[in-house]
Amino acid sequence: MTETVYALYLAITIGVTIWVARTLSANGKVFLVQCFGQNEVLANSTNHLLVVGFYLINIGFITLTLSLGVEPTTLAGAIRFLSAKVGLAILVLGAMHFFNMGAIAQFGRKVNGWIEDQPAAAGHRHRDAERFTR
């Protein structure tokens, strides 16, 4: 029974992790493009890096927590085991999502500031160059 419960735990949590990562990646692209001043290359690259990090952290957490707790010996124990471990994994997925959104929003504001400063700086360099060529 224990091996079956462990297999179910891994199948459920890794399946949910893959679904969440794909959903966030697909729907987050628009948000990232906006955060990065319409730079789709930067948004796609960041999106991919976030997905890889998301998988690494969550699958690492899932496999690490597999060994924690008392092995179930009854059906009721198996249900409690699965609900506790799956629930914890889902809470971690949710926390990761909110952490990522906050970090992306913060970083996006910095990138937008850099992008907005570039045309102004380029304009100053152009005017300075004109002054020196006269």
Secondary structure, 3 states (H helix, E strand, C coil): CHHHHHHHHHHHHHHHHHHHHHHHHHHHHHHHHHHCCCCHHHHHHHHHHHHHHHHHHHHHHHHHHCCCCCCCCCHHHHHHHHHHHHHHHHHHHHHHHHHHHHHHHHHHHHHHHHHHHHHHHHHHHHHHHHHHHC
